[in-house]
Amino acid sequence: MVHTTQQKNELRINKLKPNGPAAKAGLHGIRLTRKQVRQGRYILEYQTSDYEHADEIVSIDGKKINSDSLF
């Protein structure tokens, strides 16, 4: 894993190392999507984050998460 965010009692995976152990185990980070909107003759493109796609870690080896210091 490259980056996580501390939530209440869990860690949300933001970004994974491509082909790293977590990615190979099937974990997912935040999905970035690009959207385009046409306004008249202009096309606006912006990026959004899909937090629902990210996995959340609540325990490791049966121990509940209360900080990211376990990594």
mmCIF file as Biopython writes it, N, C-alpha, C and O atoms, coordinates in Angstrom:
data_model
#
loop_
_atom_site.group_PDB
_atom_site.id
_atom_site.type_symbol
_atom_site.label_atom_id
_atom_site.label_alt_id
_atom_site.label_comp_id
_atom_site.label_asym_id
_atom_site.label_entity_id
_atom_site.label_seq_id
_atom_site.pdbx_PDB_ins_code
_atom_site.Cartn_x
_atom_site.Cartn_y
_atom_site.Cartn_z
_atom_site.occupancy
_atom_site.B_iso_or_equiv
_atom_site.auth_seq_id
_atom_site.auth_asym_id
_atom_site.pdbx_PDB_model_num
ATOM 1   N N  . MET A ? 1  ? 0.839   -1.167  0.000   1.0 0.0 1  A 1 
ATOM 2   C CA . MET A ? 1  ? 0.000   0.000   0.000   1.0 0.0 1  A 1 
ATOM 3   C C  . MET A ? 1  ? 0.890   1.238   0.000   1.0 0.0 1  A 1 
ATOM 4   O O  . MET A ? 1  ? 1.965   1.259   0.601   1.0 0.0 1  A 1 
ATOM 5   N N  . VAL A ? 2  ? 0.420   2.239   -0.676  1.0 0.0 2  A 1 
ATOM 6   C CA . VAL A ? 2  ? 1.187   3.463   -0.759  1.0 0.0 2  A 1 
ATOM 7   C C  . VAL A ? 2  ? 0.632   4.523   0.190   1.0 0.0 2  A 1 
ATOM 8   O O  . VAL A ? 2  ? 1.393   5.220   0.860   1.0 0.0 2  A 1 
ATOM 9   N N  . HIS A ? 3  ? -0.696  4.644   0.247   1.0 0.0 3  A 1 
ATOM 10  C CA . HIS A ? 3  ? -1.282  5.700   1.055   1.0 0.0 3  A 1 
ATOM 11  C C  . HIS A ? 3  ? -2.615  5.256   1.644   1.0 0.0 3  A 1 
ATOM 12  O O  . HIS A ? 3  ? -3.451  4.677   0.951   1.0 0.0 3  A 1 
ATOM 13  N N  . THR A ? 4  ? -2.804  5.538   2.941   1.0 0.0 4  A 1 
ATOM 14  C CA . THR A ? 4  ? -4.069  5.239   3.609   1.0 0.0 4  A 1 
ATOM 15  C C  . THR A ? 4  ? -4.554  6.486   4.338   1.0 0.0 4  A 1 
ATOM 16  O O  . THR A ? 4  ? -3.773  7.398   4.606   1.0 0.0 4  A 1 
ATOM 17  N N  . THR A ? 5  ? -5.840  6.520   4.656   1.0 0.0 5  A 1 
ATOM 18  C CA . THR A ? 5  ? -6.428  7.615   5.415   1.0 0.0 5  A 1 
ATOM 19  C C  . THR A ? 5  ? -7.044  7.049   6.682   1.0 0.0 5  A 1 
ATOM 20  O O  . THR A ? 5  ? -7.791  6.072   6.628   1.0 0.0 5  A 1 
ATOM 21  N N  . GLN A ? 6  ? -6.739  7.653   7.819   1.0 0.0 6  A 1 
ATOM 22  C CA . GLN A ? 6  ? -7.292  7.215   9.097   1.0 0.0 6  A 1 
ATOM 23  C C  . GLN A ? 6  ? -8.750  7.648   9.188   1.0 0.0 6  A 1 
ATOM 24  O O  . GLN A ? 6  ? -9.059  8.834   9.068   1.0 0.0 6  A 1 
ATOM 25  N N  . GLN A ? 7  ? -9.640  6.693   9.400   1.0 0.0 7  A 1 
ATOM 26  C CA . GLN A ? 7  ? -11.043 6.967   9.648   1.0 0.0 7  A 1 
ATOM 27  C C  . GLN A ? 7  ? -11.293 6.700   11.130  1.0 0.0 7  A 1 
ATOM 28  O O  . GLN A ? 7  ? -10.337 6.569   11.894  1.0 0.0 7  A 1 
ATOM 29  N N  . LYS A ? 8  ? -12.530 6.617   11.547  1.0 0.0 8  A 1 
ATOM 30  C CA . LYS A ? 8  ? -12.833 6.403   12.971  1.0 0.0 8  A 1 
ATOM 31  C C  . LYS A ? 8  ? -12.070 5.214   13.546  1.0 0.0 8  A 1 
ATOM 32  O O  . LYS A ? 8  ? -11.139 5.400   14.331  1.0 0.0 8  A 1 
ATOM 33  N N  . ASN A ? 9  ? -12.442 4.022   13.174  1.0 0.0 9  A 1 
ATOM 34  C CA . ASN A ? 9  ? -11.781 2.804   13.656  1.0 0.0 9  A 1 
ATOM 35  C C  . ASN A ? 9  ? -11.335 1.939   12.497  1.0 0.0 9  A 1 
ATOM 36  O O  . ASN A ? 9  ? -11.406 0.711   12.558  1.0 0.0 9  A 1 
ATOM 37  N N  . GLU A ? 10 ? -10.877 2.584   11.444  1.0 0.0 10 A 1 
ATOM 38  C CA . GLU A ? 10 ? -10.479 1.839   10.252  1.0 0.0 10 A 1 
ATOM 39  C C  . GLU A ? 10 ? -9.513  2.674   9.426   1.0 0.0 10 A 1 
ATOM 40  O O  . GLU A ? 10 ? -9.365  3.878   9.634   1.0 0.0 10 A 1 
ATOM 41  N N  . LEU A ? 11 ? -8.863  2.008   8.489   1.0 0.0 11 A 1 
ATOM 42  C CA . LEU A ? 11 ? -8.005  2.678   7.524   1.0 0.0 11 A 1 
ATOM 43  C C  . LEU A ? 11 ? -8.610  2.503   6.144   1.0 0.0 11 A 1 
ATOM 44  O O  . LEU A ? 11 ? -8.927  1.383   5.745   1.0 0.0 11 A 1 
ATOM 45  N N  . ARG A ? 12 ? -8.773  3.580   5.419   1.0 0.0 12 A 1 
ATOM 46  C CA . ARG A ? 12 ? -9.256  3.497   4.033   1.0 0.0 12 A 1 
ATOM 47  C C  . ARG A ? 12 ? -8.029  3.504   3.125   1.0 0.0 12 A 1 
ATOM 48  O O  . ARG A ? 12 ? -7.134  4.337   3.269   1.0 0.0 12 A 1 
ATOM 49  N N  . ILE A ? 13 ? -8.009  2.569   2.198   1.0 0.0 13 A 1 
ATOM 50  C CA . ILE A ? 13 ? -6.908  2.500   1.248   1.0 0.0 13 A 1 
ATOM 51  C C  . ILE A ? 13 ? -7.145  3.547   0.167   1.0 0.0 13 A 1 
ATOM 52  O O  . ILE A ? 13 ? -8.154  3.510   -0.536  1.0 0.0 13 A 1 
ATOM 53  N N  . ASN A ? 14 ? -6.205  4.479   0.042   1.0 0.0 14 A 1 
ATOM 54  C CA . ASN A ? 14 ? -6.326  5.505   -0.985  1.0 0.0 14 A 1 
ATOM 55  C C  . ASN A ? 14 ? -5.636  5.081   -2.278  1.0 0.0 14 A 1 
ATOM 56  O O  . ASN A ? 14 ? -6.209  5.184   -3.363  1.0 0.0 14 A 1 
ATOM 57  N N  . LYS A ? 15 ? -4.406  4.605   -2.149  1.0 0.0 15 A 1 
ATOM 58  C CA . LYS A ? 15 ? -3.627  4.276   -3.341  1.0 0.0 15 A 1 
ATOM 59  C C  . LYS A ? 15 ? -2.797  3.029   -3.074  1.0 0.0 15 A 1 
ATOM 60  O O  . LYS A ? 15 ? -2.223  2.867   -1.996  1.0 0.0 15 A 1 
ATOM 61  N N  . LEU A ? 16 ? -2.742  2.161   -4.058  1.0 0.0 16 A 1 
ATOM 62  C CA . LEU A ? 16 ? -1.955  0.930   -3.960  1.0 0.0 16 A 1 
ATOM 63  C C  . LEU A ? 16 ? -0.787  0.970   -4.925  1.0 0.0 16 A 1 
ATOM 64  O O  . LEU A ? 16 ? -0.833  1.641   -5.957  1.0 0.0 16 A 1 
ATOM 65  N N  . LYS A ? 17 ? 0.246   0.249   -4.578  1.0 0.0 17 A 1 
ATOM 66  C CA . LYS A ? 17 ? 1.381   0.084   -5.481  1.0 0.0 17 A 1 
ATOM 67  C C  . LYS A ? 17 ? 0.960   -0.918  -6.555  1.0 0.0 17 A 1 
ATOM 68  O O  . LYS A ? 17 ? 0.516   -2.017  -6.221  1.0 0.0 17 A 1 
ATOM 69  N N  . PRO A ? 18 ? 1.088   -0.564  -7.837  1.0 0.0 18 A 1 
ATOM 70  C CA . PRO A ? 18 ? 0.693   -1.507  -8.898  1.0 0.0 18 A 1 
ATOM 71  C C  . PRO A ? 18 ? 1.465   -2.825  -8.777  1.0 0.0 18 A 1 
ATOM 72  O O  . PRO A ? 18 ? 2.687   -2.826  -8.624  1.0 0.0 18 A 1 
ATOM 73  N N  . ASN A ? 19 ? 0.763   -3.908  -8.846  1.0 0.0 19 A 1 
ATOM 74  C CA . ASN A ? 19 ? 1.328   -5.262  -8.743  1.0 0.0 19 A 1 
ATOM 75  C C  . ASN A ? 19 ? 1.999   -5.523  -7.399  1.0 0.0 19 A 1 
ATOM 76  O O  . ASN A ? 19 ? 2.795   -6.455  -7.284  1.0 0.0 19 A 1 
ATOM 77  N N  . GLY A ? 20 ? 1.693   -4.716  -6.376  1.0 0.0 20 A 1 
ATOM 78  C CA . GLY A ? 20 ? 2.221   -4.950  -5.034  1.0 0.0 20 A 1 
ATOM 79  C C  . GLY A ? 20 ? 1.421   -6.040  -4.342  1.0 0.0 20 A 1 
ATOM 80  O O  . GLY A ? 20 ? 0.425   -6.515  -4.887  1.0 0.0 20 A 1 
ATOM 81  N N  . PRO A ? 21 ? 1.841   -6.440  -3.153  1.0 0.0 21 A 1 
ATOM 82  C CA . PRO A ? 21 ? 1.163   -7.522  -2.436  1.0 0.0 21 A 1 
ATOM 83  C C  . PRO A ? 21 ? -0.318  -7.242  -2.164  1.0 0.0 21 A 1 
ATOM 84  O O  . PRO A ? 21 ? -1.150  -8.140  -2.296  1.0 0.0 21 A 1 
ATOM 85  N N  . ALA A ? 22 ? -0.651  -6.008  -1.786  1.0 0.0 22 A 1 
ATOM 86  C CA . ALA A ? 22 ? -2.053  -5.682  -1.494  1.0 0.0 22 A 1 
ATOM 87  C C  . ALA A ? 22 ? -2.906  -5.756  -2.761  1.0 0.0 22 A 1 
ATOM 88  O O  . ALA A ? 22 ? -4.033  -6.251  -2.724  1.0 0.0 22 A 1 
ATOM 89  N N  . ALA A ? 23 ? -2.377  -5.270  -3.866  1.0 0.0 23 A 1 
ATOM 90  C CA . ALA A ? 23 ? -3.105  -5.328  -5.141  1.0 0.0 23 A 1 
ATOM 91  C C  . ALA A ? 23 ? -3.284  -6.777  -5.585  1.0 0.0 23 A 1 
ATOM 92  O O  . ALA A ? 23 ? -4.344  -7.151  -6.086  1.0 0.0 23 A 1 
ATOM 93  N N  . LYS A ? 24 ? -2.258  -7.580  -5.401  1.0 0.0 24 A 1 
ATOM 94  C CA . LYS A ? 24 ? -2.350  -8.997  -5.769  1.0 0.0 24 A 1 
ATOM 95  C C  . LYS A ? 24 ? -3.339  -9.746  -4.876  1.0 0.0 24 A 1 
ATOM 96  O O  . LYS A ? 24 ? -3.931  -10.741 -5.294  1.0 0.0 24 A 1 
ATOM 97  N N  . ALA A ? 25 ? -3.514  -9.258  -3.639  1.0 0.0 25 A 1 
ATOM 98  C CA . ALA A ? 25 ? -4.468  -9.883  -2.719  1.0 0.0 25 A 1 
ATOM 99  C C  . ALA A ? 25 ? -5.906  -9.471  -3.032  1.0 0.0 25 A 1 
ATOM 100 O O  . ALA A ? 25 ? -6.844  -10.004 -2.441  1.0 0.0 25 A 1 
ATOM 101 N N  . GLY A ? 26 ? -6.084  -8.527  -3.959  1.0 0.0 26 A 1 
ATOM 102 C CA . GLY A ? 26 ? -7.422  -8.129  -4.373  1.0 0.0 26 A 1 
ATOM 103 C C  . GLY A ? 26 ? -7.965  -6.887  -3.690  1.0 0.0 26 A 1 
ATOM 104 O O  . GLY A ? 26 ? -9.148  -6.578  -3.829  1.0 0.0 26 A 1 
ATOM 105 N N  . LEU A ? 27 ? -7.121  -6.163  -2.951  1.0 0.0 27 A 1 
ATOM 106 C CA . LEU A ? 27 ? -7.574  -4.933  -2.313  1.0 0.0 27 A 1 
ATOM 107 C C  . LEU A ? 27 ? -7.655  -3.810  -3.352  1.0 0.0 27 A 1 
ATOM 108 O O  . LEU A ? 27 ? -6.960  -3.836  -4.368  1.0 0.0 27 A 1 
ATOM 109 N N  . HIS A ? 28 ? -8.521  -2.821  -3.077  1.0 0.0 28 A 1 
ATOM 110 C CA . HIS A ? 28 ? -8.720  -1.712  -4.009  1.0 0.0 28 A 1 
ATOM 111 C C  . HIS A ? 28 ? -8.570  -0.383  -3.288  1.0 0.0 28 A 1 
ATOM 112 O O  . HIS A ? 28 ? -8.921  -0.253  -2.115  1.0 0.0 28 A 1 
ATOM 113 N N  . GLY A ? 29 ? -8.051  0.591   -3.997  1.0 0.0 29 A 1 
ATOM 114 C CA . GLY A ? 29 ? -7.968  1.955   -3.490  1.0 0.0 29 A 1 
ATOM 115 C C  . GLY A ? 29 ? -9.086  2.797   -4.073  1.0 0.0 29 A 1 
ATOM 116 O O  . GLY A ? 29 ? -10.005 2.277   -4.705  1.0 0.0 29 A 1 
ATOM 117 N N  . ILE A ? 30 ? -9.001  4.107   -3.856  1.0 0.0 30 A 1 
ATOM 118 C CA . ILE A ? 30 ? -9.993  5.034   -4.386  1.0 0.0 30 A 1 
ATOM 119 C C  . ILE A ? 30 ? -9.911  5.021   -5.914  1.0 0.0 30 A 1 
ATOM 120 O O  . ILE A ? 30 ? -8.821  5.040   -6.486  1.0 0.0 30 A 1 
ATOM 121 N N  . ARG A ? 31 ? -11.062 4.989   -6.561  1.0 0.0 31 A 1 
ATOM 122 C CA . ARG A ? 31 ? -11.117 5.003   -8.019  1.0 0.0 31 A 1 
ATOM 123 C C  . ARG A ? 31 ? -11.254 6.458   -8.487  1.0 0.0 31 A 1 
ATOM 124 O O  . ARG A ? 31 ? -12.150 7.178   -8.047  1.0 0.0 31 A 1 
ATOM 125 N N  . LEU A ? 32 ? -10.361 6.874   -9.375  1.0 0.0 32 A 1 
ATOM 126 C CA . LEU A ? 32 ? -10.445 8.207   -9.957  1.0 0.0 32 A 1 
ATOM 127 C C  . LEU A ? 32 ? -11.157 8.109   -11.297 1.0 0.0 32 A 1 
ATOM 128 O O  . LEU A ? 32 ? -10.816 7.272   -12.133 1.0 0.0 32 A 1 
ATOM 129 N N  . THR A ? 33 ? -12.142 8.966   -11.493 1.0 0.0 33 A 1 
ATOM 130 C CA . THR A ? 33 ? -12.884 8.969   -12.751 1.0 0.0 33 A 1 
ATOM 131 C C  . THR A ? 33 ? -12.815 10.358  -13.377 1.0 0.0 33 A 1 
ATOM 132 O O  . THR A ? 33 ? -12.766 11.368  -12.675 1.0 0.0 33 A 1 
ATOM 133 N N  . ARG A ? 34 ? -12.813 10.393  -14.678 1.0 0.0 34 A 1 
ATOM 134 C CA . ARG A ? 34 ? -12.834 11.664  -15.397 1.0 0.0 34 A 1 
ATOM 135 C C  . ARG A ? 34 ? -14.193 11.836  -16.046 1.0 0.0 34 A 1 
ATOM 136 O O  . ARG A ? 34 ? -14.756 10.897  -16.609 1.0 0.0 34 A 1 
ATOM 137 N N  . LYS A ? 35 ? -14.701 13.036  -15.957 1.0 0.0 35 A 1 
ATOM 138 C CA . LYS A ? 35 ? -15.995 13.326  -16.556 1.0 0.0 35 A 1 
ATOM 139 C C  . LYS A ? 35 ? -15.848 14.523  -17.475 1.0 0.0 35 A 1 
ATOM 140 O O  . LYS A ? 35 ? -15.059 15.434  -17.225 1.0 0.0 35 A 1 
ATOM 141 N N  . GLN A ? 36 ? -16.629 14.497  -18.541 1.0 0.0 36 A 1 
ATOM 142 C CA . GLN A ? 36 ? -16.643 15.605  -19.485 1.0 0.0 36 A 1 
ATOM 143 C C  . GLN A ? 36 ? -18.049 16.175  -19.568 1.0 0.0 36 A 1 
ATOM 144 O O  . GLN A ? 36 ? -19.035 15.440  -19.632 1.0 0.0 36 A 1 
ATOM 145 N N  . VAL A ? 37 ? -18.119 17.493  -19.566 1.0 0.0 37 A 1 
ATOM 146 C CA . VAL A ? 37 ? -19.396 18.185  -19.666 1.0 0.0 37 A 1 
ATOM 147 C C  . VAL A ? 37 ? -19.265 19.212  -20.791 1.0 0.0 37 A 1 
ATOM 148 O O  . VAL A ? 37 ? -18.315 19.994  -20.827 1.0 0.0 37 A 1 
ATOM 149 N N  . ARG A ? 38 ? -20.224 19.195  -21.697 1.0 0.0 38 A 1 
ATOM 150 C CA . ARG A ? 38 ? -20.197 20.166  -22.790 1.0 0.0 38 A 1 
ATOM 151 C C  . ARG A ? 38 ? -21.026 21.377  -22.395 1.0 0.0 38 A 1 
ATOM 152 O O  . ARG A ? 38 ? -22.181 21.253  -21.988 1.0 0.0 38 A 1 
ATOM 153 N N  . GLN A ? 39 ? -20.415 22.556  -22.523 1.0 0.0 39 A 1 
ATOM 154 C CA . GLN A ? 39 ? -21.117 23.814  -22.299 1.0 0.0 39 A 1 
ATOM 155 C C  . GLN A ? 39 ? -20.935 24.660  -23.547 1.0 0.0 39 A 1 
ATOM 156 O O  . GLN A ? 39 ? -19.892 25.277  -23.764 1.0 0.0 39 A 1 
ATOM 157 N N  . GLY A ? 40 ? -21.986 24.668  -24.363 1.0 0.0 40 A 1 
ATOM 158 C CA . GLY A ? 40 ? -21.869 25.383  -25.640 1.0 0.0 40 A 1 
ATOM 159 C C  . GLY A ? 40 ? -20.809 24.742  -26.506 1.0 0.0 40 A 1 
ATOM 160 O O  . GLY A ? 40 ? -20.872 23.548  -26.797 1.0 0.0 40 A 1 
ATOM 161 N N  . ARG A ? 41 ? -19.852 25.521  -26.911 1.0 0.0 41 A 1 
ATOM 162 C CA . ARG A ? 41 ? -18.780 24.962  -27.752 1.0 0.0 41 A 1 
ATOM 163 C C  . ARG A ? 41 ? -17.564 24.530  -26.944 1.0 0.0 41 A 1 
ATOM 164 O O  . ARG A ? 41 ? -16.541 24.152  -27.515 1.0 0.0 41 A 1 
ATOM 165 N N  . TYR A ? 42 ? -17.669 24.585  -25.621 1.0 0.0 42 A 1 
ATOM 166 C CA . TYR A ? 42 ? -16.568 24.196  -24.750 1.0 0.0 42 A 1 
ATOM 167 C C  . TYR A ? 42 ? -16.841 22.830  -24.115 1.0 0.0 42 A 1 
ATOM 168 O O  . TYR A ? 42 ? -17.987 22.482  -23.830 1.0 0.0 42 A 1 
ATOM 169 N N  . ILE A ? 43 ? -15.781 22.077  -23.903 1.0 0.0 43 A 1 
ATOM 170 C CA . ILE A ? 43 ? -15.876 20.802  -23.192 1.0 0.0 43 A 1 
ATOM 171 C C  . ILE A ? 43 ? -15.040 20.932  -21.921 1.0 0.0 43 A 1 
ATOM 172 O O  . ILE A ? 43 ? -13.829 21.143  -21.969 1.0 0.0 43 A 1 
ATOM 173 N N  . LEU A ? 44 ? -15.714 20.803  -20.800 1.0 0.0 44 A 1 
ATOM 174 C CA . LEU A ? 44 ? -15.032 20.868  -19.511 1.0 0.0 44 A 1 
ATOM 175 C C  . LEU A ? 44 ? -14.748 19.448  -19.042 1.0 0.0 44 A 1 
ATOM 176 O O  . LEU A ? 44 ? -15.622 18.582  -19.091 1.0 0.0 44 A 1 
ATOM 177 N N  . GLU A ? 45 ? -13.529 19.217  -18.589 1.0 0.0 45 A 1 
ATOM 178 C CA . GLU A ? 45 ? -13.162 17.894  -18.099 1.0 0.0 45 A 1 
ATOM 179 C C  . GLU A ? 45 ? -12.692 18.041  -16.657 1.0 0.0 45 A 1 
ATOM 180 O O  . GLU A ? 45 ? -11.887 18.918  -16.342 1.0 0.0 45 A 1 
ATOM 181 N N  . TYR A ? 46 ? -13.201 17.174  -15.784 1.0 0.0 46 A 1 
ATOM 182 C CA . TYR A ? 46 ? -12.781 17.204  -14.392 1.0 0.0 46 A 1 
ATOM 183 C C  . TYR A ? 46 ? -12.684 15.791  -13.859 1.0 0.0 46 A 1 
ATOM 184 O O  . TYR A ? 46 ? -13.244 14.847  -14.416 1.0 0.0 46 A 1 
ATOM 185 N N  . GLN A ? 47 ? -11.950 15.677  -12.757 1.0 0.0 47 A 1 
ATOM 186 C CA . GLN A ? 47 ? -11.692 14.377  -12.157 1.0 0.0 47 A 1 
ATOM 187 C C  . GLN A ? 47 ? -12.401 14.305  -10.807 1.0 0.0 47 A 1 
ATOM 188 O O  . GLN A ? 47 ? -12.386 15.267  -10.038 1.0 0.0 47 A 1 
ATOM 189 N N  . THR A ? 48 ? -13.020 13.160  -10.526 1.0 0.0 48 A 1 
ATOM 190 C CA . THR A ? 48 ? -13.677 12.952  -9.242  1.0 0.0 48 A 1 
ATOM 191 C C  . THR A ? 48 ? -13.130 11.678  -8.591  1.0 0.0 48 A 1 
ATOM 192 O O  . THR A ? 48 ? -12.585 10.806  -9.268  1.0 0.0 48 A 1 
ATOM 193 N N  . SER A ? 49 ? -13.281 11.587  -7.290  1.0 0.0 49 A 1 
ATOM 194 C CA . SER A ? 49 ? -12.825 10.420  -6.530  1.0 0.0 49 A 1 
ATOM 195 C C  . SER A ? 49 ? -14.025 9.614   -6.063  1.0 0.0 49 A 1 
ATOM 196 O O  . SER A ? 49 ? -14.971 10.158  -5.493  1.0 0.0 49 A 1 
ATOM 197 N N  . ASP A ? 50 ? -13.975 8.306   -6.312  1.0 0.0 50 A 1 
ATOM 198 C CA . ASP A ? 50 ? -15.035 7.398   -5.889  1.0 0.0 50 A 1 
ATOM 199 C C  . ASP A ? 50 ? -14.556 6.666   -4.631  1.0 0.0 50 A 1 
ATOM 200 O O  . ASP A ? 50 ? -13.852 5.660   -4.721  1.0 0.0 50 A 1 
ATOM 201 N N  . TYR A ? 51 ? -14.947 7.182   -3.454  1.0 0.0 51 A 1 
ATOM 202 C CA . TYR A ? 51 ? -14.509 6.605   -2.188  1.0 0.0 51 A 1 
ATOM 203 C C  . TYR A ? 51 ? -15.205 5.289   -1.880  1.0 0.0 51 A 1 
ATOM 204 O O  . TYR A ? 51 ? -14.693 4.496   -1.090  1.0 0.0 51 A 1 
ATOM 205 N N  . GLU A ? 52 ? -16.355 5.039   -2.483  1.0 0.0 52 A 1 
ATOM 206 C CA . GLU A ? 52 ? -17.086 3.791   -2.247  1.0 0.0 52 A 1 
ATOM 207 C C  . GLU A ? 52 ? -16.328 2.582   -2.792  1.0 0.0 52 A 1 
ATOM 208 O O  . GLU A ? 52 ? -16.546 1.458   -2.341  1.0 0.0 52 A 1 
ATOM 209 N N  . HIS A ? 53 ? -15.452 2.806   -3.744  1.0 0.0 53 A 1 
ATOM 210 C CA . HIS A ? 53 ? -14.689 1.721   -4.366  1.0 0.0 53 A 1 
ATOM 211 C C  . HIS A ? 53 ? -13.547 1.253   -3.470  1.0 0.0 53 A 1 
ATOM 212 O O  . HIS A ? 53 ? -13.092 0.117   -3.604  1.0 0.0 53 A 1 
ATOM 213 N N  . ALA A ? 54 ? -13.072 2.107   -2.558  1.0 0.0 54 A 1 
ATOM 214 C CA . ALA A ? 54 ? -11.902 1.791   -1.735  1.0 0.0 54 A 1 
ATOM 215 C C  . ALA A ? 54 ? -12.245 0.794   -0.625  1.0 0.0 54 A 1 
ATOM 216 O O  . ALA A ? 54 ? -13.310 0.860   -0.012  1.0 0.0 54 A 1 
ATOM 217 N N  . ASP A ? 55 ? -11.318 -0.121  -0.390  1.0 0.0 55 A 1 
ATOM 218 C CA . ASP A ? 55 ? -11.466 -1.063  0.719   1.0 0.0 55 A 1 
ATOM 219 C C  . ASP A ? 55 ? -11.062 -0.389  2.026   1.0 0.0 55 A 1 
ATOM 220 O O  . ASP A ? 55 ? -10.257 0.542   2.040   1.0 0.0 55 A 1 
ATOM 221 N N  . GLU A ? 56 ? -11.636 -0.877  3.123   1.0 0.0 56 A 1 
ATOM 222 C CA . GLU A ? 56 ? -11.323 -0.356  4.447   1.0 0.0 56 A 1 
ATOM 223 C C  . GLU A ? 56 ? -10.811 -1.490  5.320   1.0 0.0 56 A 1 
ATOM 224 O O  . GLU A ? 56 ? -11.386 -2.578  5.339   1.0 0.0 56 A 1 
ATOM 225 N N  . ILE A ? 57 ? -9.736  -1.233  6.038   1.0 0.0 57 A 1 
ATOM 226 C CA . ILE A ? 57 ? -9.124  -2.231  6.914   1.0 0.0 57 A 1 
ATOM 227 C C  . ILE A ? 57 ? -9.595  -1.946  8.338   1.0 0.0 57 A 1 
ATOM 228 O O  . ILE A ? 57 ? -9.389  -0.845  8.851   1.0 0.0 57 A 1 
ATOM 229 N N  . VAL A ? 58 ? -10.225 -2.928  8.979   1.0 0.0 58 A 1 
ATOM 230 C CA . VAL A ? 58 ? -10.739 -2.744  10.339  1.0 0.0 58 A 1 
ATOM 231 C C  . VAL A ? 58 ? -9.922  -3.509  11.378  1.0 0.0 58 A 1 
ATOM 232 O O  . VAL A ? 58 ? -9.944  -3.161  12.558  1.0 0.0 58 A 1 
ATOM 233 N N  . SER A ? 59 ? -9.196  -4.559  10.945  1.0 0.0 59 A 1 
ATOM 234 C CA . SER A ? 59 ? -8.339  -5.286  11.883  1.0 0.0 59 A 1 
ATOM 235 C C  . SER A ? 59 ? -7.239  -6.007  11.117  1.0 0.0 59 A 1 
ATOM 236 O O  . SER A ? 59 ? -7.371  -6.311  9.932   1.0 0.0 59 A 1 
ATOM 237 N N  . ILE A ? 60 ? -6.151  -6.270  11.831  1.0 0.0 60 A 1 
ATOM 238 C CA . ILE A ? 60 ? -5.033  -7.025  11.269  1.0 0.0 60 A 1 
ATOM 239 C C  . ILE A ? 60 ? -4.693  -8.109  12.270  1.0 0.0 60 A 1 
ATOM 240 O O  . ILE A ? 60 ? -4.398  -7.819  13.430  1.0 0.0 60 A 1 
ATOM 241 N N  . ASP A ? 61 ? -4.732  -9.353  11.829  1.0 0.0 61 A 1 
ATOM 242 C CA . ASP A ? 61 ? -4.463  -10.505 12.700  1.0 0.0 61 A 1 
ATOM 243 C C  . ASP A ? 61 ? -5.329  -10.465 13.956  1.0 0.0 61 A 1 
ATOM 244 O O  . ASP A ? 61 ? -4.869  -10.812 15.044  1.0 0.0 61 A 1 
ATOM 245 N N  . GLY A ? 62 ? -6.586  -10.039 13.802  1.0 0.0 62 A 1 
ATOM 246 C CA . GLY A ? 62 ? -7.519  -10.011 14.919  1.0 0.0 62 A 1 
ATOM 247 C C  . GLY A ? 62 ? -7.416  -8.798  15.822  1.0 0.0 62 A 1 
ATOM 248 O O  . GLY A ? 62 ? -8.209  -8.656  16.752  1.0 0.0 62 A 1 
ATOM 249 N N  . LYS A ? 63 ? -6.444  -7.909  15.565  1.0 0.0 63 A 1 
ATOM 250 C CA . LYS A ? 63 ? -6.279  -6.703  16.384  1.0 0.0 63 A 1 
ATOM 251 C C  . LYS A ? 63 ? -6.968  -5.536  15.688  1.0 0.0 63 A 1 
ATOM 252 O O  . LYS A ? 63 ? -6.690  -5.241  14.525  1.0 0.0 63 A 1 
ATOM 253 N N  . LYS A ? 64 ? -7.874  -4.872  16.414  1.0 0.0 64 A 1 
ATOM 254 C CA . LYS A ? 64 ? -8.598  -3.746  15.835  1.0 0.0 64 A 1 
ATOM 255 C C  . LYS A ? 64 ? -7.655  -2.591  15.538  1.0 0.0 64 A 1 
ATOM 256 O O  . LYS A ? 64 ? -6.670  -2.367  16.242  1.0 0.0 64 A 1 
ATOM 257 N N  . ILE A ? 65 ? -7.984  -1.862  14.471  1.0 0.0 65 A 1 
ATOM 258 C CA . ILE A ? 65 ? -7.186  -0.720  14.040  1.0 0.0 65 A 1 
ATOM 259 C C  . ILE A ? 65 ? -7.590  0.500   14.854  1.0 0.0 65 A 1 
ATOM 260 O O  . ILE A ? 65 ? -8.777  0.808   14.966  1.0 0.0 65 A 1 
ATOM 261 N N  . ASN A ? 66 ? -6.601  1.204   15.428  1.0 0.0 66 A 1 
ATOM 262 C CA . ASN A ? 66 ? -6.894  2.493   16.036  1.0 0.0 66 A 1 
ATOM 263 C C  . ASN A ? 66 ? -5.874  3.551   15.613  1.0 0.0 66 A 1 
ATOM 264 O O  . ASN A ? 66 ? -5.940  4.691   16.073  1.0 0.0 66 A 1 
ATOM 265 N N  . SER A ? 67 ? -4.938  3.186   14.744  1.0 0.0 67 A 1 
ATOM 266 C CA . SER A ? 67 ? -4.033  4.148   14.133  1.0 0.0 67 A 1 
ATOM 267 C C  . SER A ? 67 ? -3.331  3.478   12.962  1.0 0.0 67 A 1 
ATOM 268 O O  . SER A ? 67 ? -3.392  2.258   12.811  1.0 0.0 67 A 1 
ATOM 269 N N  . ASP A ? 68 ? -2.668  4.273   12.136  1.0 0.0 68 A 1 
ATOM 270 C CA . ASP A ? 68 ? -1.961  3.705   11.000  1.0 0.0 68 A 1 
ATOM 271 C C  . ASP A ? 68 ? -0.515  3.338   11.370  1.0 0.0 68 A 1 
ATOM 272 O O  . ASP A ? 68 ? 0.292   3.053   10.485  1.0 0.0 68 A 1 
ATOM 273 N N  . SER A ? 69 ? -0.185  3.343   12.659  1.0 0.0 69 A 1 
ATOM 274 C CA . SER A ? 69 ? 1.172   3.029   13.099  1.0 0.0 69 A 1 
ATOM 275 C C  . SER A ? 69 ? 1.514   1.548   12.938  1.0 0.0 69 A 1 
ATOM 276 O O  . SER A ? 69 ? 2.678   1.168   13.071  1.0 0.0 69 A 1 
ATOM 277 N N  . LEU A ? 70 ? 0.504   0.697   12.652  1.0 0.0 70 A 1 
ATOM 278 C CA . LEU A ? 70 ? 0.786   -0.724  12.436  1.0 0.0 70 A 1 
ATOM 279 C C  . LEU A ? 70 ? 1.507   -0.959  11.120  1.0 0.0 70 A 1 
ATOM 280 O O  . LEU A ? 70 ? 2.081   -2.026  10.904  1.0 0.0 70 A 1 
ATOM 281 N N  . PHE A ? 71 ? 1.479   0.044   10.234  1.0 0.0 71 A 1 
ATOM 282 C CA . PHE A ? 71 ? 2.159   -0.096  8.953   1.0 0.0 71 A 1 
ATOM 283 C C  . PHE A ? 71 ? 3.495   0.540   9.076   1.0 0.0 71 A 1 
ATOM 284 O O  . PHE A ? 71 ? 4.265   0.550   8.116   1.0 0.0 71 A 1 
#
